[in-house]
Amino acid sequence: MVGAGIVGLAAAHAVRALGAEVSVYEAGGPGGGQSAGQSRIFRHAHEDTRLVALVVRSRALWAQWEEEFGTELVSPAGAVALGPGVEDKLAVLEPFAQVPVRRLGPEELRERLPLLGPWDGTAMLDERGGAIRTLAAVGALVGRLEGALVPDHVLSVRPVRGGVEVRTGTGVHHHDHVLLCAGRGTAPLARGAGLELPVELGAHVRVSFAVRPEVAAAAGLPTLQDGSGAFGETGVYAAPYPGDRFWSVGLGDTTGAAADGGVADPAALAGLVERTVGWVERALPGVVPEPLDHVHCWVTRLPWGDDGVGVWSADGVTAVAGHNLFKQAPALGEALARTATRGRVPDELAPEARLGRAAG
Ligand SMILES: Cc1cc2nc3c(=O)[nH]c(=O)nc-3n(C[C@H](O)[C@H](O)[C@H](O)COP(=O)(O)OP(=O)(O)OC[C@H]3O[C@@H](n4cnc5c(N)ncnc54)[C@H](O)[C@@H]3O)c2cc1C
């Protein structure tokens, strides 16, 4: 395994559950790449119903992990969405009996999300969505994988007779199968095994703000997706930190990479923060609009959609790529572990299936 982000950790945990041995090479700290920072949104609504099915499986596994690790991993306060896209989300989720979703009237919305400004348009609540307790999840998995983590940088991976060669900063190793879960490092490593991944890089920033002490929701704060445009931006997402004292906010937008892999326009990255603060000033009277901390990272998108995910495999090397994968990590980890031990990518995750493709 290369990479101890949430996907690599979940996959390593699943490999062990199948009774196989695993080593996890990690160049930095576990959970320090795209998986960094507090909180992610768990939501069921996705444009591709096949992805909804994967996410439903993941939700069941998050609950199983909560039992196994003895800690809360998805908050119980739900996931709220605003705006015209809500009707499509409700329609996509209707066939999934396991996913309780409903429209929210303005009064209940105010009760559940008292930090939000006036909004009496369409809103919905995904009751089994919520804020993923990211640090707890990474910490619990790292604890379970004690002895398997190898703090080393992988330079190359290539199929050789009888297995796969892994060249690291300090050694040469051989394994039966190598799973590449290295985030932005995956596509360059996969090339050594003849796998070309069409990953598009974007630099992203998410900012956190303090929730005003007088703002408290009886049932805890849900997560929010604002596609309404009513507050000057579409495609905004927000999630509370554990304890609801801080609220993290990001825009769907990213800024691109230069040919050498660096941020093409650093000013554009700073500009995303200014737009985020502007949205907070207009939309969230219940938070103090001063940035407290930032999560900067690269995101890795596939060309067929913001939620697109795919798995490539050949000659003992399997690579996974996509975006918005935190929520999917348990089910993805399970699928990757099976691929590594059985040697076959599940049909729905093969790149030609274009799982998570945008509708229309
Ligand atoms: C700000 C932000 C908000 C997000 N919001 C959501 C959300 O609300 N819901 C959601 O589901 N998802 C969300 N996502 C996406 C989600 O966080 C990522 O898709 C997910 O964390 C990816 O995990 P990963 O394990 O694939 O990659 P990473 O976490 O990047 O892990 C890859 C690891 O591989 C290591 N590595 C790389 N190259 C090498 C090498 N050559 N040798 C050794 N180690 C290497 C890296 O150090 C890293 O630790 C968000 C992402 C960001 C950045």
Ligand as a Chemical Component Dictionary entry (heavy atoms), coordinates in Angstrom:
data_LIG
# 
_chem_comp.id                   LIG 
_chem_comp.type                 NON-POLYMER 
_chem_comp.pdbx_formal_charge   0 
_chem_comp.three_letter_code    LIG 
# 
loop_
_chem_comp_atom.comp_id 
_chem_comp_atom.atom_id 
_chem_comp_atom.alt_atom_id 
_chem_comp_atom.type_symbol 
_chem_comp_atom.charge 
_chem_comp_atom.model_Cartn_x 
_chem_comp_atom.model_Cartn_y 
_chem_comp_atom.model_Cartn_z 
_chem_comp_atom.pdbx_ordinal 
LIG C1  C1  C 0 -10.704 21.038 2.145  1  
LIG C2  C2  C 0 -11.277 19.754 1.657  2  
LIG C3  C3  C 0 -12.606 19.474 1.876  3  
LIG C4  C4  C 0 -13.143 18.272 1.469  4  
LIG N1  N1  N 0 -14.448 17.998 1.747  5  
LIG C5  C5  C 0 -14.911 16.753 1.557  6  
LIG C6  C6  C 0 -16.174 16.404 2.050  7  
LIG O1  O1  O 0 -16.884 17.229 2.616  8  
LIG N2  N2  N 0 -16.589 15.111 1.904  9  
LIG C7  C7  C 0 -15.807 14.170 1.299  10 
LIG O2  O2  O 0 -16.221 13.015 1.231  11 
LIG N3  N3  N 0 -14.596 14.481 0.814  12 
LIG C8  C8  C 0 -14.137 15.745 0.924  13 
LIG N4  N4  N 0 -12.897 16.090 0.482  14 
LIG C9  C9  C 0 -12.110 15.116 -0.275 15 
LIG C10 C10 C 0 -11.454 14.098 0.630  16 
LIG O3  O3  O 0 -10.913 14.715 1.768  17 
LIG C11 C11 C 0 -10.383 13.373 -0.179 18 
LIG O4  O4  O 0 -10.962 12.840 -1.366 19 
LIG C12 C12 C 0 -9.762  12.236 0.618  20 
LIG O5  O5  O 0 -9.284  12.702 1.856  21 
LIG C13 C13 C 0 -8.653  11.616 -0.193 22 
LIG O6  O6  O 0 -7.994  10.666 0.617  23 
LIG P1  P1  P 0 -6.822  9.791  0.032  24 
LIG O7  O7  O 0 -6.445  8.824  1.084  25 
LIG O8  O8  O 0 -7.193  9.286  -1.316 26 
LIG O9  O9  O 0 -5.651  10.836 -0.285 27 
LIG P2  P2  P 0 -4.674  11.613 0.716  28 
LIG O10 O10 O 0 -5.360  11.965 1.979  29 
LIG O11 O11 O 0 -4.051  12.699 -0.051 30 
LIG O12 O12 O 0 -3.592  10.511 1.104  31 
LIG C14 C14 C 0 -2.528  10.185 0.254  32 
LIG C15 C15 C 0 -1.296  9.946  1.102  33 
LIG O13 O13 O 0 -0.289  9.421  0.269  34 
LIG C16 C16 C 0 0.952   9.962  0.689  35 
LIG N5  N5  N 0 1.871   9.889  -0.473 36 
LIG C17 C17 C 0 1.741   10.541 -1.662 37 
LIG N6  N6  N 0 2.748   10.223 -2.476 38 
LIG C18 C18 C 0 3.530   9.337  -1.783 39 
LIG C19 C19 C 0 4.715   8.645  -2.103 40 
LIG N7  N7  N 0 5.290   8.771  -3.309 41 
LIG N8  N8  N 0 5.252   7.846  -1.166 42 
LIG C20 C20 C 0 4.657   7.673  0.058  43 
LIG N9  N9  N 0 3.523   8.318  0.415  44 
LIG C21 C21 C 0 2.961   9.129  -0.505 45 
LIG C22 C22 C 0 0.626   11.391 1.085  46 
LIG O14 O14 O 0 1.590   11.880 2.004  47 
LIG C23 C23 C 0 -0.751  11.238 1.703  48 
LIG O15 O15 O 0 -0.696  11.098 3.119  49 
LIG C24 C24 C 0 -12.339 17.319 0.811  50 
LIG C25 C25 C 0 -10.999 17.604 0.564  51 
LIG C26 C26 C 0 -10.483 18.803 0.979  52 
LIG C27 C27 C 0 -9.049  19.064 0.734  53 
# 
loop_
_chem_comp_bond.comp_id 
_chem_comp_bond.atom_id_1 
_chem_comp_bond.atom_id_2 
_chem_comp_bond.value_order 
_chem_comp_bond.pdbx_ordinal 
LIG C1  C2  SING 1  
LIG C2  C3  SING 2  
LIG C2  C26 DOUB 3  
LIG C3  C4  DOUB 4  
LIG C4  N1  SING 5  
LIG C4  C24 SING 6  
LIG N1  C5  DOUB 7  
LIG C5  C6  SING 8  
LIG C5  C8  SING 9  
LIG C6  O1  DOUB 10 
LIG C6  N2  SING 11 
LIG N2  C7  SING 12 
LIG C7  O2  DOUB 13 
LIG C7  N3  SING 14 
LIG N3  C8  DOUB 15 
LIG C8  N4  SING 16 
LIG N4  C9  SING 17 
LIG N4  C24 SING 18 
LIG C9  C10 SING 19 
LIG C10 O3  SING 20 
LIG C10 C11 SING 21 
LIG C11 O4  SING 22 
LIG C11 C12 SING 23 
LIG C12 O5  SING 24 
LIG C12 C13 SING 25 
LIG C13 O6  SING 26 
LIG O6  P1  SING 27 
LIG P1  O7  DOUB 28 
LIG P1  O8  SING 29 
LIG P1  O9  SING 30 
LIG O9  P2  SING 31 
LIG P2  O10 DOUB 32 
LIG P2  O11 SING 33 
LIG P2  O12 SING 34 
LIG O12 C14 SING 35 
LIG C14 C15 SING 36 
LIG C15 O13 SING 37 
LIG C15 C23 SING 38 
LIG O13 C16 SING 39 
LIG C16 N5  SING 40 
LIG C16 C22 SING 41 
LIG N5  C17 SING 42 
LIG N5  C21 SING 43 
LIG C17 N6  DOUB 44 
LIG N6  C18 SING 45 
LIG C18 C19 SING 46 
LIG C18 C21 DOUB 47 
LIG C19 N7  SING 48 
LIG C19 N8  DOUB 49 
LIG N8  C20 SING 50 
LIG C20 N9  DOUB 51 
LIG N9  C21 SING 52 
LIG C22 O14 SING 53 
LIG C22 C23 SING 54 
LIG C23 O15 SING 55 
LIG C24 C25 DOUB 56 
LIG C25 C26 SING 57 
LIG C26 C27 SING 58 
# 
